[in-house]
């Protein structure tokens, strides 16, 4: 039994007995080989052509869709792992900017903070926020930005405090704020 081979045009020919054109490449997905002794005409009747083409197109569509879904799921999973909240040690920081209405000051502060968080070895989970302006007596909406970071331990948070990029952020941004308030907490067992 001999098997098919492809010519330079993309047609399948084996000893002149079998010749497939165009959609034979899709057929390769289903079959690894075709015996030489069986003469096969793919486009023998219109009904078979439509079924074959539809099955091939459907197969490719399912293959491509499942591949894209798997990529999206993997990307989602990696993002979830990076931002999962760690309840061992929480570091809450509130910033009051000197000129909270100044768009350039806000843009500079946000850029410096985002750059810092992106390059920090220790600040893996974080949240940057602004006041929600919930008008209740017990809510303080006077601050400009909040930063919530979580760490697996106090020791890791201590390393974060001494990190060069943390010091660089303070150096770049300290002229923009008039007050900083920190609330650290550890999770209950």
VEXFILUM-532013 format. One line per 5 residues: number of its first residue (from 1); their letters; for each residue x, y, z of N, C-alpha, C, O, CB. Coordinates in nm, 2 decimals, decimal comma. Atoms other than C-alpha are relative to their C-alpha. Glycine has a CB too. Layout:
NUM	a	X:Y:Z:X:Y:Z:X:Y:Z:X:Y:Z:X:Y:Z; ...
***
This chain:
1	xxxxx	0,08:-0,12:0,00:0,00:0,00:0,00:0,09:0,12:0,00:0,18:0,14:0,09:-0,10:0,00:0,12; -0,07:-0,13:0,01:0,14:0,34:-0,10:-0,09:0,11:0,05:-0,21:0,10:0,05:0,05:0,02:-0,15; 0,08:-0,11:-0,06:0,04:0,67:0,04:0,02:0,12:-0,09:0,11:0,13:-0,17:0,05:0,03:0,14; 0,00:-0,11:0,09:-0,03:1,00:-0,12:0,12:0,09:0,02:0,19:0,09:0,13:-0,13:0,08:0,03; -0,10:-0,10:-0,01:0,22:1,27:-0,18:-0,05:0,13:-0,07:-0,14:0,12:-0,16:0,14:-0,04:-0,07
6	xxxxx	0,05:-0,13:0,05:0,17:1,64:-0,27:0,10:0,05:-0,11:0,22:0,05:-0,09:-0,01:0,10:0,11; -0,08:-0,06:0,10:0,29:1,81:-0,59:0,02:0,14:0,04:-0,03:0,19:0,14:-0,06:-0,02:-0,14; -0,04:-0,14:-0,03:0,43:2,16:-0,61:-0,12:0,10:0,00:-0,11:0,21:0,05:0,10:0,05:-0,10; 0,12:-0,08:0,01:0,08:2,30:-0,68:-0,09:-0,01:0,12:-0,18:0,07:0,14:-0,08:-0,02:-0,13; 0,09:0,03:-0,12:-0,08:2,15:-0,37:-0,10:-0,10:-0,03:-0,19:-0,12:0,05:-0,07:0,13:0,04
11	xxxxx	0,09:0,11:0,03:-0,26:1,87:-0,54:0,06:-0,13:0,05:0,18:-0,15:0,05:-0,02:-0,01:-0,16; -0,04:0,13:-0,05:-0,25:1,52:-0,40:0,00:-0,10:-0,12:-0,10:-0,12:-0,18:-0,09:-0,05:0,12; -0,01:0,10:0,11:-0,13:1,26:-0,65:0,08:-0,12:0,05:0,19:-0,10:0,11:0,07:0,06:-0,13; -0,07:0,12:-0,03:-0,03:0,90:-0,60:-0,01:-0,09:-0,12:-0,11:-0,15:-0,14:-0,05:-0,07:0,13; 0,00:0,08:0,12:0,07:0,71:-0,91:-0,11:0,03:-0,10:-0,15:-0,06:-0,18:0,00:-0,15:0,04
16	xxxxx	0,10:-0,04:0,10:-0,19:0,90:-1,11:-0,14:-0,05:0,03:-0,23:-0,01:-0,04:0,04:-0,04:-0,13; 0,13:0,06:-0,02:-0,48:0,71:-0,95:-0,09:0,10:0,08:-0,21:0,09:0,07:0,02:-0,13:0,08; 0,08:-0,09:-0,08:-0,59:0,98:-0,70:0,04:0,14:-0,02:0,16:0,18:-0,02:0,02:-0,04:0,15; -0,03:-0,14:0,02:-0,61:1,35:-0,76:-0,11:0,08:0,07:-0,23:0,08:0,04:0,00:0,04:-0,15; 0,09:-0,09:-0,08:-0,77:1,59:-0,51:0,05:0,14:-0,01:0,17:0,17:-0,01:0,00:-0,04:0,16
21	xxxxx	-0,04:-0,14:0,02:-0,78:1,96:-0,55:-0,07:0,08:0,11:-0,17:0,04:0,17:-0,04:0,05:-0,14; 0,05:-0,10:-0,09:-0,85:2,26:-0,32:-0,02:-0,05:0,14:0,06:-0,02:0,23:-0,13:0,05:-0,05; 0,04:0,03:-0,14:-1,02:2,11:-0,01:0,07:-0,12:0,06:0,04:-0,16:0,17:-0,15:-0,01:0,01; -0,07:0,12:-0,05:-0,79:1,81:0,02:0,08:0,03:0,12:0,10:-0,06:0,21:0,08:-0,06:-0,11; -0,08:-0,04:-0,12:-0,58:2,00:0,27:-0,08:-0,02:0,13:-0,03:-0,06:0,23:0,05:0,14:-0,01
26	xxxxx	0,09:0,02:-0,12:-0,88:2,00:0,51:-0,02:-0,15:0,03:-0,03:-0,19:0,14:-0,13:0,06:-0,03; 0,02:0,15:-0,02:-0,92:1,62:0,45:0,12:-0,06:0,08:0,10:-0,15:0,15:0,00:-0,07:-0,14; -0,11:0,05:-0,07:-0,57:1,58:0,59:-0,02:0,00:0,15:0,04:-0,08:0,23:0,12:0,08:-0,03; 0,03:-0,01:-0,14:-0,71:1,68:0,93:-0,07:-0,13:0,05:-0,05:-0,17:0,16:-0,08:0,12:0,03; 0,08:0,12:-0,03:-0,93:1,37:0,92:0,08:-0,13:-0,02:0,06:-0,23:0,06:-0,13:0,00:-0,07
31	xxxxx	-0,07:0,12:0,04:-0,71:1,11:0,75:0,15:0,02:-0,01:0,19:0,12:-0,07:-0,06:-0,06:-0,13; -0,14:-0,02:0,01:-0,34:1,05:0,77:0,05:-0,06:-0,14:0,15:-0,01:-0,19:0,07:-0,08:0,11; -0,04:0,06:0,13:-0,32:0,84:0,45:-0,12:-0,05:-0,08:-0,23:-0,08:-0,02:0,10:-0,11:0,02; 0,10:0,06:0,08:-0,53:0,71:0,16:0,07:-0,11:-0,09:0,17:-0,08:-0,15:-0,07:0,11:-0,09; -0,06:0,10:0,08:-0,45:0,38:-0,01:0,00:0,03:-0,15:-0,09:0,10:-0,20:-0,07:-0,14:0,02
36	xxxxx	-0,01:-0,02:0,15:-0,34:0,39:-0,38:-0,10:-0,07:-0,08:-0,15:-0,02:-0,17:0,14:-0,04:-0,05; 0,09:0,08:0,07:-0,57:0,12:-0,49:-0,15:0,04:0,00:-0,23:-0,01:-0,08:0,01:-0,14:0,04; 0,14:-0,05:0,00:-0,89:0,31:-0,41:-0,01:0,13:-0,07:0,05:0,23:-0,03:-0,06:0,00:0,14; 0,02:-0,13:0,07:-1,00:0,57:-0,66:-0,11:0,07:0,07:-0,22:0,02:0,09:-0,03:-0,03:-0,15; 0,09:-0,08:-0,07:-1,17:0,85:-0,48:-0,02:0,13:-0,07:0,08:0,20:-0,11:0,04:0,02:0,15
41	xxxxx	0,03:-0,13:0,06:-1,34:1,15:-0,63:-0,08:0,08:0,10:-0,19:0,05:0,14:-0,09:-0,02:-0,13; 0,06:-0,08:-0,11:-1,42:1,41:-0,37:-0,12:0,07:-0,05:-0,22:0,07:0,02:0,11:0,10:0,05; 0,11:-0,08:0,05:-1,65:1,62:-0,59:-0,09:-0,08:-0,09:-0,12:-0,03:-0,20:0,05:0,13:-0,06; 0,08:0,09:0,09:-1,85:1,33:-0,73:-0,14:0,05:-0,01:-0,20:0,06:-0,12:0,00:-0,14:0,06; 0,14:-0,06:0,00:-2,19:1,48:-0,63:-0,01:0,12:0,09:0,07:0,13:0,18:-0,11:-0,11:0,03
46	xxxxx	0,01:-0,12:-0,07:-2,30:1,81:-0,50:-0,03:-0,02:0,15:0,02:0,06:0,23:-0,11:0,09:-0,06; 0,04:0,03:-0,14:-2,45:1,67:-0,18:0,12:-0,03:0,08:0,14:0,03:0,19:-0,10:-0,11:0,01; -0,12:0,04:-0,08:-2,12:1,51:-0,07:0,09:0,12:0,01:0,16:0,14:0,11:0,07:-0,11:-0,08; -0,09:-0,11:-0,01:-1,93:1,83:-0,16:-0,04:0,10:0,11:0,04:0,14:0,19:-0,01:0,08:-0,13; 0,05:-0,09:-0,10:-2,15:2,05:0,06:0,02:-0,06:0,14:0,06:0,01:0,24:-0,15:0,03:-0,02
51	xxxxx	-0,03:0,06:-0,13:-2,13:1,80:0,35:0,14:0,00:0,04:0,18:0,04:0,15:-0,05:-0,15:0,00; -0,14:0,00:-0,02:-1,76:1,77:0,32:0,05:0,14:0,04:0,13:0,15:0,14:0,08:-0,06:-0,12; -0,05:-0,14:-0,02:-1,70:2,14:0,30:-0,06:0,05:0,14:0,02:0,11:0,22:-0,05:0,09:-0,11; 0,05:-0,04:-0,12:-1,94:2,21:0,59:0,06:-0,06:0,12:0,09:0,01:0,22:-0,15:-0,02:0,00; -0,07:0,07:-0,12:-1,78:1,95:0,82:0,14:0,06:0,02:0,18:0,08:0,13:0,00:-0,15:-0,03
56	xxxxx	-0,14:-0,05:-0,01:-1,44:2,08:0,74:0,00:0,14:0,05:0,09:0,18:0,14:0,07:0,00:-0,14; 0,01:-0,13:-0,05:-1,54:2,44:0,80:-0,04:0,00:0,14:0,02:0,08:0,22:-0,10:0,09:-0,08; 0,05:0,01:-0,14:-1,72:2,35:1,12:0,12:-0,05:0,09:0,14:0,01:0,20:-0,12:-0,09:0,01; -0,11:0,05:-0,08:-1,42:2,15:1,24:0,11:0,11:0,02:0,16:0,13:0,13:0,07:-0,12:-0,07; -0,10:-0,11:-0,01:-1,18:2,45:1,17:-0,05:0,11:0,10:0,02:0,16:0,18:0,03:0,06:-0,13
61	xxxxx	0,06:-0,10:-0,09:-1,42:2,69:1,34:0,01:-0,04:0,15:0,05:0,04:0,23:-0,15:0,03:-0,04; -0,01:0,05:-0,13:-1,44:2,47:1,65:0,14:0,00:0,05:0,17:0,04:0,17:-0,06:-0,14:0,01; -0,15:0,00:-0,04:-1,06:2,43:1,66:0,05:0,14:0,03:0,11:0,16:0,13:0,08:-0,06:-0,12; -0,05:-0,14:-0,03:-0,99:2,80:1,63:-0,07:0,06:0,12:0,00:0,13:0,20:-0,03:0,09:-0,13; 0,07:-0,06:-0,12:-1,26:2,90:1,88:0,05:-0,06:0,13:0,07:0,02:0,22:-0,15:-0,03:-0,02
66	xxxxx	-0,04:0,06:-0,13:-1,15:2,65:2,14:0,14:0,05:0,03:0,18:0,07:0,15:0,00:-0,15:-0,01; -0,13:-0,05:-0,03:-0,79:2,77:2,10:0,00:0,14:0,05:0,07:0,17:0,15:0,08:0,00:-0,14; 0,01:-0,13:-0,05:-0,89:3,13:2,15:-0,06:0,01:0,14:-0,01:0,08:0,22:-0,09:0,09:-0,09; 0,06:0,01:-0,13:-1,10:3,04:2,45:0,10:-0,04:0,10:0,11:0,01:0,22:-0,12:-0,09:0,00; -0,10:0,05:-0,09:-0,81:2,85:2,61:0,10:0,12:0,03:0,14:0,13:0,14:0,07:-0,12:-0,06
71	xxxxx	-0,09:-0,11:-0,02:-0,58:3,15:2,55:-0,06:0,11:0,10:0,01:0,16:0,19:0,04:0,07:-0,13; 0,06:-0,10:-0,08:-0,83:3,39:2,71:-0,01:-0,05:0,15:0,01:0,03:0,24:-0,14:0,03:-0,05; 0,01:0,05:-0,14:-0,88:3,16:3,01:0,13:0,00:0,07:0,14:0,03:0,19:-0,06:-0,15:-0,01; -0,13:0,00:-0,06:-0,51:3,13:3,06:0,04:0,14:0,04:0,10:0,16:0,15:0,11:-0,06:-0,09; -0,03:-0,14:-0,03:-0,47:3,51:3,05:-0,08:0,04:0,12:-0,02:0,11:0,21:-0,03:0,09:-0,12
76	xxxxx	0,08:-0,03:-0,12:-0,76:3,55:3,29:0,05:-0,06:0,13:0,06:0,01:0,23:-0,14:-0,04:-0,03; -0,05:0,07:-0,12:-0,61:3,30:3,53:0,12:0,06:0,05:0,14:0,08:0,17:0,02:-0,15:-0,03; -0,13:-0,07:-0,05:-0,27:3,47:3,54:-0,03:0,13:0,06:0,03:0,17:0,15:0,10:0,01:-0,12; 0,04:-0,13:-0,06:-0,44:3,81:3,60:-0,06:-0,02:0,14:-0,03:0,06:0,23:-0,09:0,07:-0,09; 0,07:0,03:-0,13:-0,65:3,66:3,88:0,11:-0,04:0,10:0,10:0,01:0,22:-0,10:-0,11:-0,01
81	xxxxx	-0,10:0,04:-0,09:-0,34:3,50:4,04:0,08:0,13:0,05:0,12:0,13:0,16:0,09:-0,10:-0,06; -0,08:-0,12:-0,03:-0,16:3,84:4,03:-0,08:0,09:0,10:-0,01:0,16:0,18:0,04:0,08:-0,12; 0,07:-0,09:-0,08:-0,44:4,03:4,20:-0,09:-0,06:0,11:-0,17:0,00:0,17:-0,10:0,08:-0,09; 0,07:0,06:-0,11:-0,57:3,78:4,45:0,03:0,06:0,13:0,15:0,09:0,17:0,03:-0,15:0,00; -0,01:-0,07:-0,13:-0,63:3,94:4,79:0,06:-0,09:0,10:0,01:-0,20:0,12:-0,14:0,06:0,05
86	xxxxx	-0,07:0,08:-0,11:-0,39:3,82:5,06:-0,04:0,06:0,13:0,00:0,18:0,16:0,15:0,00:-0,02; 0,05:-0,06:-0,12:-0,55:3,87:5,40:0,10:-0,01:0,12:0,06:0,02:0,23:-0,12:-0,08:0,04; -0,09:0,01:-0,11:-0,23:3,81:5,60:0,05:0,14:0,05:0,06:0,16:0,17:0,12:-0,07:-0,04; -0,05:-0,14:-0,04:-0,11:4,18:5,60:-0,06:0,10:-0,11:-0,03:0,08:-0,23:0,15:0,01:0,00; 0,06:-0,10:0,09:-0,30:4,48:5,45:0,06:0,13:0,04:0,06:0,17:0,15:-0,16:0,00:0,01
91	xxxxx	-0,06:-0,14:-0,02:-0,14:4,82:5,40:-0,09:0,10:-0,08:-0,09:0,10:-0,20:0,15:0,00:-0,06; 0,09:-0,10:0,06:-0,39:5,10:5,34:0,07:0,14:0,02:0,11:0,18:0,12:-0,14:0,01:0,08; -0,07:-0,13:0,00:-0,24:5,44:5,24:-0,10:0,10:-0,06:-0,16:0,08:-0,16:0,13:0,00:-0,08; 0,09:-0,10:0,05:-0,44:5,76:5,20:0,09:0,13:-0,03:0,17:0,16:0,06:-0,11:0,04:0,10; -0,07:-0,12:0,04:-0,30:6,07:5,01:-0,09:0,11:-0,01:-0,20:0,10:-0,07:0,08:-0,03:-0,13
96	xxxxx	0,07:-0,13:0,02:-0,42:6,43:5,03:0,10:0,08:-0,08:0,20:0,13:-0,03:-0,03:0,07:0,14; -0,09:-0,09:0,08:-0,27:6,62:4,74:-0,02:0,14:0,03:-0,12:0,19:0,08:-0,04:-0,02:-0,15; 0,00:-0,14:-0,03:-0,18:6,98:4,78:-0,10:0,08:-0,09:-0,18:0,16:-0,05:0,14:0,07:-0,01; 0,09:-0,07:0,10:-0,37:7,08:4,46:-0,08:-0,11:-0,06:-0,06:-0,15:-0,18:0,08:0,08:-0,10; 0,07:0,12:0,06:-0,63:6,80:4,41:-0,08:0,04:-0,13:-0,12:-0,06:-0,20:-0,10:-0,04:0,11
101	xxxxx	0,07:-0,04:0,13:-0,80:7,00:4,13:0,09:0,02:-0,12:0,05:0,03:-0,23:-0,08:0,13:0,03; -0,10:-0,02:0,11:-0,48:7,04:3,93:0,02:-0,13:-0,07:0,07:-0,23:-0,02:0,14:0,05:0,06; 0,00:0,12:0,08:-0,50:6,79:3,65:0,14:-0,05:-0,03:0,17:-0,17:-0,03:-0,06:0,02:-0,14; -0,14:0,04:0,02:-0,12:6,79:3,59:0,06:-0,07:0,12:0,13:-0,17:0,11:0,08:0,12:-0,04; -0,04:0,07:-0,13:-0,05:6,71:3,96:-0,06:-0,14:0,01:0,01:-0,23:0,05:-0,04:0,09:0,12
106	xxxxx	0,07:0,13:-0,01:-0,30:6,43:3,95:0,07:-0,10:-0,10:0,09:-0,22:-0,07:-0,15:0,01:-0,03; -0,06:0,09:0,11:-0,15:6,29:3,62:0,14:-0,04:0,04:0,18:-0,16:0,03:0,00:0,07:-0,13; -0,13:0,03:-0,04:0,20:6,31:3,76:0,00:-0,10:0,12:0,08:-0,19:0,12:0,08:0,13:0,05; 0,01:0,09:-0,12:0,10:6,14:4,09:-0,04:-0,14:-0,05:0,03:-0,24:-0,01:-0,10:0,05:0,10; 0,05:0,13:0,05:-0,09:5,86:3,91:0,11:-0,07:-0,08:0,13:-0,19:-0,06:-0,12:0,02:-0,08
111	xxxxx	-0,11:0,06:0,08:0,20:5,80:3,67:0,11:-0,06:0,08:0,16:-0,17:0,06:0,06:0,10:-0,11; -0,11:0,04:-0,09:0,46:5,78:3,94:-0,05:-0,12:0,09:0,03:-0,22:0,11:0,04:0,12:0,10; 0,05:0,11:-0,09:0,24:5,55:4,16:-0,01:-0,13:-0,09:0,02:-0,23:-0,04:-0,14:0,04:0,05; 0,01:0,11:0,08:0,16:5,32:3,87:0,13:-0,06:-0,04:0,15:-0,18:-0,05:-0,08:0,03:-0,13; -0,14:0,05:0,04:0,53:5,30:3,76:0,06:-0,07:0,12:0,12:-0,18:0,10:0,09:0,12:-0,04
116	xxxxx	-0,05:0,06:-0,12:0,62:5,22:4,12:-0,06:-0,14:0,02:0,01:-0,24:0,04:-0,03:0,09:0,12; 0,07:0,13:-0,03:0,36:4,94:4,16:0,04:-0,10:-0,11:0,04:-0,22:-0,08:-0,15:0,02:0,00; -0,03:0,10:0,11:0,45:4,79:3,82:0,14:-0,06:0,02:0,17:-0,17:-0,02:0,00:0,07:-0,14; -0,14:0,05:-0,02:0,82:4,76:3,92:0,03:-0,05:0,14:0,14:-0,10:0,16:0,09:0,11:-0,04; -0,03:0,05:-0,13:0,79:4,67:4,28:0,01:-0,16:0,01:-0,07:-0,23:-0,06:-0,12:0,04:0,10
121	xxxxx	-0,02:0,14:-0,02:0,91:4,32:4,38:-0,10:-0,06:0,10:-0,14:-0,17:0,09:0,14:-0,03:0,05; 0,08:0,05:-0,11:0,68:4,30:4,68:-0,15:0,04:-0,01:-0,23:-0,04:0,04:0,05:0,05:0,12; 0,14:-0,04:0,01:0,36:4,49:4,60:-0,07:-0,07:-0,12:-0,08:-0,01:-0,23:-0,01:0,16:-0,02; 0,06:0,08:0,11:0,19:4,22:4,39:-0,15:0,02:-0,01:-0,21:0,01:-0,12:0,03:-0,15:0,03; 0,15:-0,03:0,01:-0,18:4,29:4,48:-0,02:0,14:0,05:0,03:0,18:0,16:-0,08:-0,10:0,09
126	xxxxx	0,02:-0,13:-0,04:-0,29:4,64:4,49:-0,13:0,06:-0,06:-0,19:0,01:-0,16:0,12:0,09:-0,05; 0,11:-0,07:0,05:-0,58:4,88:4,44:0,02:0,15:0,02:0,06:0,19:0,13:-0,13:-0,05:0,08; -0,01:-0,15:0,00:-0,57:5,25:4,36:-0,14:0,05:-0,01:-0,21:0,01:-0,10:0,10:0,06:-0,11; 0,14:-0,05:0,00:-0,89:5,44:4,44:0,00:0,15:0,03:0,09:0,21:0,07:-0,08:-0,07:0,09; 0,04:-0,13:-0,03:-1,05:5,78:4,47:-0,12:0,00:0,09:-0,19:-0,10:0,09:-0,02:0,09:-0,13
131	xxxxx	0,11:0,00:-0,09:-1,32:5,88:4,72:-0,13:-0,03:-0,08:-0,15:0,01:-0,19:-0,02:0,14:0,07; 0,13:0,04:0,06:-1,66:5,72:4,64:-0,11:0,11:0,02:-0,22:0,10:-0,03:-0,04:-0,13:0,06; 0,09:-0,11:-0,03:-1,83:6,04:4,78:-0,13:-0,06:0,05:-0,24:-0,02:0,00:-0,02:0,08:-0,12; 0,12:0,05:-0,07:-2,07:5,84:4,99:-0,03:0,09:0,12:0,04:0,09:0,21:0,02:-0,15:0,05; 0,03:-0,10:-0,10:-2,24:6,11:5,20:-0,06:-0,05:0,13:-0,18:-0,04:0,15:-0,09:0,11:-0,06
136	xxxxx	0,05:0,05:-0,13:-2,26:5,95:5,54:0,09:0,07:0,11:0,21:0,10:0,08:0,00:-0,15:0,01; -0,07:-0,07:-0,10:-2,15:6,10:5,87:0,13:-0,07:0,04:0,23:-0,01:0,08:-0,08:0,01:0,13; -0,11:0,07:-0,04:-1,90:5,82:5,94:0,11:-0,02:-0,11:0,21:-0,08:-0,09:-0,04:-0,14:0,05; -0,09:0,01:0,12:-1,73:5,84:5,59:0,08:0,12:-0,02:0,03:0,23:-0,02:-0,08:-0,04:-0,13; -0,10:-0,11:0,03:-1,42:6,05:5,53:0,03:0,00:-0,15:0,09:-0,09:-0,20:0,13:-0,01:0,09
141	xxxxx	-0,02:-0,02:0,14:-1,42:6,17:5,17:0,10:0,11:-0,03:0,11:0,16:-0,14:-0,13:0,02:-0,08; -0,09:-0,11:0,02:-1,15:6,43:5,22:0,13:-0,03:-0,07:0,20:0,06:-0,12:0,03:0,06:0,13; -0,13:0,04:0,06:-0,85:6,24:5,08:-0,02:0,00:-0,15:-0,13:0,01:-0,21:0,04:-0,14:0,05; 0,00:0,00:0,15:-0,75:6,24:4,71:0,01:-0,14:-0,06:-0,06:-0,17:-0,16:0,11:0,09:-0,05; -0,02:0,13:0,05:-0,62:5,89:4,65:0,02:-0,10:0,12:0,07:-0,06:0,22:0,13:0,00:-0,09
146	xxxxx	-0,03:0,11:-0,10:-0,61:5,56:4,84:0,08:-0,11:-0,08:0,06:-0,13:-0,20:-0,13:-0,06:0,06; -0,07:0,11:0,05:-0,38:5,27:4,79:-0,01:-0,11:0,10:0,02:-0,10:0,22:0,16:0,04:-0,02; 0,02:0,12:-0,09:-0,45:4,92:4,93:0,09:-0,10:-0,06:0,08:-0,14:-0,17:-0,15:-0,05:0,00; -0,09:0,10:0,04:-0,17:4,67:4,91:-0,01:-0,12:0,10:-0,04:-0,10:0,22:0,15:0,05:0,00; 0,00:0,11:-0,09:-0,16:4,32:5,05:0,13:-0,08:-0,01:0,19:-0,08:-0,12:-0,12:-0,10:-0,03
151	xxxxx	-0,13:0,07:-0,01:0,14:4,11:5,16:-0,03:-0,13:0,07:-0,12:-0,14:0,15:0,11:0,08:0,06; 0,02:0,13:-0,07:0,18:3,75:5,27:0,05:0,00:0,15:0,01:-0,08:0,23:0,08:-0,11:-0,07; -0,05:-0,01:-0,13:0,36:3,87:5,59:0,04:0,14:0,03:0,06:0,22:-0,06:0,11:-0,10:0,03; -0,06:-0,13:-0,04:0,48:4,17:5,79:0,14:0,01:-0,05:0,19:0,12:-0,09:0,00:0,01:0,15; -0,14:0,00:0,05:0,84:4,07:5,69:0,01:0,05:-0,15:0,10:0,12:-0,18:0,06:-0,13:0,02
156	xxxxx	0,00:-0,04:0,14:0,76:4,11:5,32:-0,04:0,14:-0,01:0,01:0,22:-0,09:-0,10:-0,09:-0,08; 0,04:-0,14:0,00:0,58:4,44:5,39:0,12:0,09:0,04:0,14:0,20:-0,01:-0,12:0,02:0,09; -0,12:-0,08:-0,04:0,90:4,56:5,57:0,10:0,01:-0,12:0,16:0,11:-0,13:0,07:-0,07:0,12; -0,10:-0,01:0,12:1,11:4,47:5,26:-0,06:0,10:-0,10:0,02:0,17:-0,16:0,01:-0,14:-0,07; 0,06:-0,10:0,09:0,86:4,67:5,05:0,03:0,14:0,04:0,06:0,22:-0,04:-0,15:-0,02:0,00
161	xxxxx	-0,03:-0,13:-0,05:0,92:4,97:5,27:0,14:0,04:-0,03:0,17:0,16:-0,05:-0,02:0,00:0,15; -0,14:-0,03:0,03:1,30:4,95:5,20:0,03:-0,01:-0,14:0,15:0,00:-0,18:0,09:-0,08:0,09; -0,02:0,03:0,15:1,26:4,88:4,83:0,04:0,14:-0,07:-0,02:0,24:-0,04:-0,12:-0,06:-0,06; -0,05:-0,12:0,08:1,45:5,13:4,60:-0,11:0,07:-0,07:-0,12:0,19:-0,07:0,11:-0,04:-0,09; 0,11:-0,06:0,08:1,14:5,18:4,38:-0,10:0,07:0,09:-0,16:0,17:0,05:-0,07:-0,10:-0,09
166	xxxxx	0,09:-0,07:-0,10:0,93:5,27:4,69:0,06:0,13:0,04:-0,01:0,23:0,04:-0,02:-0,09:0,12; -0,07:-0,13:-0,04:1,19:5,54:4,79:-0,01:0,09:-0,12:-0,02:0,21:-0,10:0,15:-0,03:0,04; 0,01:-0,08:0,12:1,19:5,66:4,43:-0,14:0,06:-0,02:-0,15:0,18:-0,05:0,04:-0,08:-0,13; 0,14:-0,05:0,01:0,81:5,70:4,43:-0,02:0,11:0,10:-0,07:0,22:0,06:-0,10:-0,11:0,03; 0,01:-0,11:-0,10:0,83:5,90:4,75:0,07:0,12:-0,04:0,02:0,24:-0,03:0,05:-0,05:0,14
171	xxxxx	-0,08:-0,11:0,05:1,10:6,12:4,61:-0,07:0,07:-0,11:-0,07:0,20:-0,11:0,14:-0,05:-0,04; 0,06:-0,06:0,11:0,91:6,18:4,29:-0,13:0,07:0,04:-0,17:0,17:-0,03:-0,03:-0,10:-0,11; 0,14:-0,05:-0,02:0,57:6,25:4,45:-0,02:0,08:0,13:-0,13:0,14:0,15:-0,09:-0,12:0,01; 0,03:-0,06:-0,13:0,62:6,39:4,80:-0,03:0,15:-0,01:-0,10:0,20:0,08:0,12:-0,02:0,09; 0,03:-0,15:0,01:0,61:6,75:4,68:-0,15:0,02:-0,05:-0,20:0,13:-0,04:0,09:0,06:-0,11
176	xxxxx	0,13:-0,01:0,05:0,26:6,67:4,54:-0,11:-0,01:0,11:-0,22:0,03:0,10:-0,03:-0,10:-0,11; 0,10:0,02:-0,11:0,09:6,57:4,87:0,03:0,09:0,12:0,15:0,13:0,15:0,00:-0,14:0,04; -0,02:-0,07:-0,12:0,03:6,76:5,19:-0,01:-0,09:0,12:0,03:-0,05:0,23:-0,10:0,11:0,01; 0,02:0,09:-0,11:-0,06:6,46:5,40:-0,01:-0,14:-0,05:-0,06:-0,17:-0,16:-0,13:0,04:0,08; 0,02:0,15:0,03:-0,03:6,08:5,40:-0,03:-0,06:0,13:0,03:-0,04:0,24:0,14:-0,06:-0,06
181	xxxxx	0,04:0,08:-0,11:-0,20:5,85:5,64:0,00:-0,15:-0,03:-0,06:-0,19:-0,13:-0,15:0,05:0,05; -0,01:0,14:0,03:-0,13:5,48:5,67:-0,08:-0,08:0,11:-0,07:-0,04:0,23:0,15:-0,05:0,00; 0,06:0,09:-0,09:-0,34:5,21:5,83:0,04:-0,15:-0,04:0,00:-0,19:-0,15:-0,16:0,01:0,00; -0,04:0,14:0,03:-0,18:4,86:5,85:-0,08:-0,09:0,09:-0,12:-0,06:0,20:0,15:-0,02:0,03; 0,07:0,10:-0,07:-0,37:4,55:5,96:0,04:-0,14:-0,04:0,08:-0,16:-0,15:-0,15:0,02:-0,01
186	xxxx	-0,03:0,14:0,03:-0,32:4,18:5,99:-0,14:-0,07:0,02:-0,23:-0,03:0,09:0,10:-0,06:0,10; 0,12:0,08:0,00:-0,59:3,92:5,93:-0,03:-0,08:0,12:0,07:-0,12:0,19:-0,01:-0,08:-0,12; 0,03:0,08:-0,11:-0,77:3,74:6,20:0,02:-0,15:-0,04:0,00:-0,19:-0,15:-0,15:0,02:0,05; -0,02:0,14:0,03:-0,69:3,37:6,23:-0,13:-0,07:0,00:-0,13:-0,19:-0,02:0,09:-0,07:0,11
***
